[in-house]
Amino acid sequence: MRLKTIQAPTLQGALDLIRRQMGPDAIIVATHEEEGGTGVRVTAAVEAPQTEEYIPPALGPSEDVLESTTSLLERHGIANALIDRIVRAMEDQAEAAEDAALAAGLAAAFHFDPLPTGAHRRPILLMGPPGTGKTTVAAKLAARAILGGSGATLISADPVRLGANEQMALYAKAVGADFFAVRNEAGLAGALAKTKRDRLVVIDTPGVNPYALAELAPVLALSHVGPLDGVLVLGAARDAEEAADIARAFRPAKPRRLIATGLDIARRLGAIL
Protein backbone atom coordinates (compact mmCIF):
# COMPACT_ATOMS: atom_id res chain seq x y z
CA MET A 1 0.00 0.00 0.00
CA ARG A 2 1.22 3.50 -0.94
CA LEU A 3 0.38 6.58 1.18
CA LYS A 4 0.52 10.20 0.07
CA THR A 5 -0.40 13.52 1.70
CA ILE A 6 -1.73 16.39 -0.47
CA GLN A 7 -2.03 20.03 0.58
CA ALA A 8 -4.49 22.40 -1.18
CA PRO A 9 -6.46 25.56 -0.45
CA THR A 10 -9.75 23.62 -0.45
CA LEU A 11 -10.90 20.11 0.27
CA GLN A 12 -12.20 19.69 -3.27
CA GLY A 13 -8.94 20.86 -4.70
CA ALA A 14 -7.05 18.31 -2.59
CA LEU A 15 -9.38 15.52 -3.72
CA ASP A 16 -8.90 16.46 -7.35
CA LEU A 17 -5.12 16.34 -6.93
CA ILE A 18 -5.33 12.94 -5.25
CA ARG A 19 -7.38 11.47 -8.09
CA ARG A 20 -5.03 12.87 -10.72
CA GLN A 21 -1.87 11.71 -8.95
CA MET A 22 -3.04 8.47 -7.35
CA GLY A 23 -5.89 7.37 -9.54
CA PRO A 24 -9.59 6.71 -8.93
CA ASP A 25 -8.89 3.81 -6.55
CA ALA A 26 -7.30 6.06 -3.91
CA ILE A 27 -8.93 5.93 -0.49
CA ILE A 28 -9.05 8.95 1.83
CA VAL A 29 -7.39 8.04 5.09
CA ALA A 30 -7.43 11.37 6.95
CA THR A 31 -8.21 15.08 6.45
CA HIS A 32 -6.88 17.99 8.44
CA GLU A 33 -7.62 21.70 8.26
CA GLU A 34 -4.60 23.93 8.52
CA GLU A 35 -4.55 26.51 11.32
CA GLY A 36 -5.94 29.89 10.38
CA GLY A 37 -8.00 28.45 7.51
CA THR A 38 -5.06 28.51 5.15
CA GLY A 39 -5.99 25.24 3.52
CA VAL A 40 -6.45 21.51 4.05
CA ARG A 41 -4.13 18.49 4.21
CA VAL A 42 -5.51 15.17 2.97
CA THR A 43 -3.82 11.79 3.32
CA ALA A 44 -4.83 9.07 0.86
CA ALA A 45 -3.82 5.47 0.24
CA VAL A 46 -3.79 3.22 -2.76
CA GLU A 47 -2.75 -0.40 -3.30
CA ALA A 48 0.74 -0.59 -4.77
CA PRO A 49 0.78 -2.00 -8.31
CA GLN A 50 1.77 -5.65 -8.59
CA THR A 51 5.36 -6.06 -9.77
CA GLU A 52 6.98 -9.17 -11.08
CA GLU A 53 8.73 -11.17 -8.37
CA TYR A 54 12.46 -10.72 -8.46
CA ILE A 55 14.19 -13.97 -9.18
CA PRO A 56 17.91 -13.81 -8.42
CA PRO A 57 20.24 -15.29 -11.00
CA ALA A 58 20.89 -18.97 -10.44
CA LEU A 59 24.12 -19.83 -8.70
CA GLY A 60 26.09 -22.99 -9.17
CA PRO A 61 26.68 -25.12 -12.26
CA SER A 62 24.30 -25.05 -15.21
CA GLU A 63 22.42 -28.06 -16.52
CA ASP A 64 25.00 -28.36 -19.31
CA VAL A 65 27.83 -28.52 -16.77
CA LEU A 66 26.01 -31.14 -14.70
CA GLU A 67 25.33 -33.25 -17.79
CA SER A 68 28.92 -33.09 -19.03
CA THR A 69 30.21 -33.95 -15.55
CA THR A 70 27.84 -36.91 -15.37
CA SER A 71 29.19 -38.16 -18.71
CA LEU A 72 32.75 -37.71 -17.44
CA LEU A 73 32.06 -39.71 -14.28
CA GLU A 74 30.39 -42.44 -16.33
CA ARG A 75 33.51 -42.72 -18.53
CA HIS A 76 35.55 -43.31 -15.37
CA GLY A 77 33.37 -46.32 -14.57
CA ILE A 78 31.78 -44.84 -11.45
CA ALA A 79 28.62 -46.49 -10.14
CA ASN A 80 25.36 -44.65 -10.87
CA ALA A 81 24.50 -44.26 -7.17
CA LEU A 82 27.83 -42.54 -6.53
CA ILE A 83 27.44 -40.33 -9.61
CA ASP A 84 24.06 -39.17 -8.29
CA ARG A 85 25.63 -38.41 -4.91
CA ILE A 86 28.42 -36.31 -6.44
CA VAL A 87 26.12 -34.44 -8.82
CA ARG A 88 23.64 -33.66 -6.02
CA ALA A 89 26.54 -32.26 -4.00
CA MET A 90 27.57 -30.15 -7.01
CA GLU A 91 24.08 -28.68 -7.29
CA ASP A 92 24.44 -27.21 -3.80
CA GLN A 93 27.70 -25.43 -4.61
CA ALA A 94 28.11 -21.83 -5.70
CA GLU A 95 30.89 -22.60 -8.19
CA ALA A 96 29.71 -22.49 -11.79
CA ALA A 97 32.84 -23.55 -13.68
CA GLU A 98 32.93 -27.28 -14.35
CA ASP A 99 36.28 -28.05 -12.70
CA ALA A 100 35.54 -25.92 -9.62
CA ALA A 101 32.02 -27.36 -9.28
CA LEU A 102 33.32 -30.92 -9.55
CA ALA A 103 36.02 -30.24 -6.95
CA ALA A 104 33.40 -28.80 -4.59
CA GLY A 105 31.08 -31.73 -5.24
CA LEU A 106 33.82 -34.27 -4.50
CA ALA A 107 34.79 -32.40 -1.33
CA ALA A 108 31.15 -32.48 -0.19
CA ALA A 109 30.67 -36.15 -1.07
CA PHE A 110 33.95 -37.43 0.40
CA HIS A 111 36.04 -36.79 3.49
CA PHE A 112 39.68 -36.22 2.60
CA ASP A 113 42.00 -36.76 5.57
CA PRO A 114 45.72 -36.82 4.70
CA LEU A 115 47.98 -39.20 6.52
CA PRO A 116 50.37 -37.63 9.05
CA THR A 117 53.77 -36.48 7.92
CA GLY A 118 55.37 -36.84 11.35
CA ALA A 119 54.76 -38.33 14.78
CA HIS A 120 51.27 -39.81 15.06
CA ARG A 121 49.40 -40.89 18.17
CA ARG A 122 48.27 -44.16 16.54
CA PRO A 123 50.48 -46.62 14.66
CA ILE A 124 49.45 -46.95 11.00
CA LEU A 125 48.44 -50.48 10.00
CA LEU A 126 48.62 -51.05 6.24
CA MET A 127 46.42 -53.78 4.76
CA GLY A 128 45.25 -54.86 1.33
CA PRO A 129 45.32 -57.56 -1.33
CA PRO A 130 48.63 -58.86 -2.75
CA GLY A 131 50.60 -56.71 -5.13
CA THR A 132 49.31 -53.26 -4.16
CA GLY A 133 52.68 -51.98 -2.91
CA LYS A 134 52.10 -51.87 0.85
CA THR A 135 55.78 -52.36 1.71
CA THR A 136 56.84 -49.53 -0.59
CA VAL A 137 54.10 -47.31 0.86
CA ALA A 138 55.37 -48.05 4.38
CA ALA A 139 58.92 -47.07 3.40
CA LYS A 140 57.73 -43.87 1.72
CA LEU A 141 55.71 -42.84 4.78
CA ALA A 142 58.73 -43.43 7.00
CA ALA A 143 61.03 -41.50 4.65
CA ARG A 144 58.61 -38.57 4.53
CA ALA A 145 58.43 -38.43 8.32
CA ILE A 146 62.22 -38.53 8.68
CA LEU A 147 62.77 -35.88 6.01
CA GLY A 148 60.26 -33.75 7.91
CA GLY A 149 62.31 -33.94 11.08
CA SER A 150 60.50 -36.75 12.91
CA GLY A 151 61.67 -40.27 13.63
CA ALA A 152 60.01 -43.38 12.21
CA THR A 153 59.63 -47.05 13.08
CA LEU A 154 58.87 -49.73 10.49
CA ILE A 155 57.34 -53.01 11.64
CA SER A 156 57.10 -55.98 9.29
CA ALA A 157 54.21 -58.24 10.29
CA ASP A 158 54.38 -60.28 7.08
CA PRO A 159 55.58 -63.83 7.75
CA VAL A 160 53.99 -65.05 4.51
CA ARG A 161 55.79 -63.38 1.61
CA LEU A 162 59.30 -64.69 1.02
CA GLY A 163 61.88 -62.01 1.79
CA ALA A 164 59.33 -59.55 3.19
CA ASN A 165 61.24 -58.97 6.43
CA GLU A 166 64.55 -58.60 4.61
CA GLN A 167 63.08 -56.07 2.18
CA MET A 168 61.57 -53.99 4.97
CA ALA A 169 64.84 -54.14 6.94
CA LEU A 170 66.70 -52.74 3.91
CA TYR A 171 64.14 -49.96 3.55
CA ALA A 172 64.45 -49.11 7.25
CA LYS A 173 68.24 -48.95 7.02
CA ALA A 174 68.09 -46.80 3.87
CA VAL A 175 65.80 -44.16 5.41
CA GLY A 176 67.19 -44.34 8.96
CA ALA A 177 64.12 -45.85 10.64
CA ASP A 178 63.93 -48.29 13.55
CA PHE A 179 62.86 -51.79 12.51
CA PHE A 180 61.03 -54.73 14.06
CA ALA A 181 59.94 -58.02 12.49
CA VAL A 182 57.01 -59.87 14.09
CA ARG A 183 55.02 -62.99 13.24
CA ASN A 184 51.68 -62.46 14.98
CA GLU A 185 49.60 -60.18 17.20
CA ALA A 186 51.59 -61.07 20.32
CA GLY A 187 54.82 -60.10 18.60
CA LEU A 188 53.24 -56.86 17.37
CA ALA A 189 52.10 -55.95 20.87
CA GLY A 190 55.64 -56.51 22.14
CA ALA A 191 57.17 -54.41 19.38
CA LEU A 192 54.73 -51.56 19.95
CA ALA A 193 55.62 -51.57 23.63
CA LYS A 194 59.25 -50.88 22.65
CA THR A 195 58.60 -48.13 20.09
CA LYS A 196 59.22 -44.50 20.94
CA ARG A 197 56.12 -42.33 21.03
CA ASP A 198 57.72 -39.32 19.36
CA ARG A 199 57.82 -40.93 15.94
CA LEU A 200 55.67 -42.31 13.15
CA VAL A 201 55.04 -46.06 13.41
CA VAL A 202 54.03 -47.95 10.25
CA ILE A 203 53.08 -51.65 10.27
CA ASP A 204 53.19 -53.71 7.08
CA THR A 205 50.90 -56.75 6.86
CA PRO A 206 50.81 -59.60 4.34
CA GLY A 207 48.79 -59.18 1.16
CA VAL A 208 45.72 -61.35 1.60
CA ASN A 209 42.64 -62.52 -0.23
CA PRO A 210 39.91 -60.87 1.85
CA TYR A 211 37.33 -63.41 0.71
CA ALA A 212 39.31 -66.25 2.31
CA LEU A 213 38.76 -66.10 6.06
CA ALA A 214 41.90 -68.15 6.74
CA GLU A 215 43.99 -65.44 5.04
CA LEU A 216 42.10 -62.49 6.46
CA ALA A 217 42.08 -63.78 10.06
CA PRO A 218 45.74 -62.86 10.85
CA VAL A 219 45.16 -59.31 9.63
CA LEU A 220 42.02 -59.07 11.76
CA ALA A 221 44.04 -60.23 14.78
CA LEU A 222 46.71 -57.61 14.11
CA SER A 223 44.09 -54.86 13.74
CA HIS A 224 42.85 -55.52 17.27
CA VAL A 225 46.25 -54.96 18.92
CA GLY A 226 45.63 -51.65 20.66
CA PRO A 227 44.36 -48.48 18.96
CA LEU A 228 45.66 -48.55 15.39
CA ASP A 229 44.96 -46.38 12.36
CA GLY A 230 43.89 -48.91 9.70
CA VAL A 231 44.69 -47.93 6.13
CA LEU A 232 43.59 -49.90 3.06
CA VAL A 233 46.14 -49.86 0.23
CA LEU A 234 44.42 -50.44 -3.09
CA GLY A 235 45.59 -50.22 -6.69
CA ALA A 236 43.84 -47.59 -8.78
CA ALA A 237 44.00 -49.51 -12.06
CA ARG A 238 41.23 -52.02 -11.45
CA ASP A 239 37.52 -52.39 -12.08
CA ALA A 240 35.38 -50.08 -9.94
CA GLU A 241 32.90 -52.72 -8.81
CA GLU A 242 35.71 -55.13 -7.97
CA ALA A 243 37.47 -52.43 -5.93
CA ALA A 244 34.25 -51.77 -4.01
CA ASP A 245 33.85 -55.47 -3.30
CA ILE A 246 37.42 -55.70 -2.01
CA ALA A 247 36.95 -52.67 0.23
CA ARG A 248 33.78 -54.18 1.69
CA ALA A 249 35.59 -57.49 2.26
CA PHE A 250 38.25 -55.70 4.34
CA ARG A 251 35.62 -53.96 6.44
CA PRO A 252 35.98 -56.35 9.44
CA ALA A 253 39.57 -55.09 9.84
CA LYS A 254 38.16 -51.55 10.20
CA PRO A 255 40.29 -49.51 7.79
CA ARG A 256 39.37 -45.84 8.02
CA ARG A 257 41.52 -44.43 5.24
CA LEU A 258 42.60 -45.34 1.72
CA ILE A 259 45.92 -45.01 -0.07
CA ALA A 260 45.68 -45.40 -3.84
CA THR A 261 48.69 -46.83 -5.62
CA GLY A 262 49.39 -47.03 -9.33
CA LEU A 263 47.68 -43.73 -10.09
CA ASP A 264 50.29 -43.03 -12.76
CA ILE A 265 49.03 -45.95 -14.88
CA ALA A 266 45.32 -45.58 -14.08
CA ARG A 267 43.23 -43.87 -16.75
CA ARG A 268 39.89 -44.37 -14.99
CA LEU A 269 39.46 -43.38 -11.36
CA GLY A 270 36.18 -45.14 -10.67
CA ALA A 271 37.91 -47.79 -8.57
CA ILE A 272 39.28 -45.22 -6.12
CA LEU A 273 36.09 -43.21 -5.81
C-alpha positions, 0 to 999 in steps of 0.5 A: 500500500502507498500513502501520500499527503496532499495540501491544497487551499480547499478540500475539493482541490485536494481531492482532485489532486489525489485522483489525478496523482493516485488514480480513482482507486485512492482511499481517503485516510485522513483530512486535516484543516490547517490553522488559520483556515489557510488550507487543508491536508488530505492523506490518501492510500492506494494499493501498490501495483503488482510487480513481477517477483524478483528472481535472483540469478541462479548460482552454481553449475548449469544443466550443461555442466552437470550433464557433461560432468555426469558423462565424465564420471560415467567414462571413469566407470563410477557407479550410478548411485555414486554419480548421483551423490556427487552431482547432487553435491555439485548442485548445492555449490556456488561454483559455476565452472565445471572443474571448480564445481566438480572439486566442490562436489567431491569435497562435499561427497567425500572426506579427505584426511591426509595421513600424518607427515610426522609423529602420530598418536596411533600406529598406521596399520597397512592392509590390502590384497597382494601386489598393491605396494604396501611395503613400498608405501610403508617405506615412503611414509617413513622416509617422509616423516624422517625428512620432515624432522621426525623419527620413524619405526617400520614393523614388518608383520608379514611372515607369509611373503618370502623375503618380506622382512629382509626387504623392509629391513633394507628400507628401514636402514636406507631411510634411517628408521627403527625396525622390528619383524614380528610374526603375529599379534603377540609379537606386534604388541611386544614391538609396539611396547618398545617403540618410541612415542615421538615418531611415526610407526608404520606396520606392514601386513601380508597381502591377503585374499579378503574373501578367504577367512583363513587369510584375512584372520591374521590381519584381523588379529593384528588390527585388534592390537591396541588403537591402530589407524587402519589404512587400506592400500588399493591399486587404482587400475582395477575395475570399480565394482571389484574395488568396491567389493574388495573394500567391503571385504576388508571392512571387518579389519576396520580400515578408516583411510585409503591409499591409492597406488598405481595412479600413474598408470590408471586412466579411470578413477572409478575404482578409487572413488 
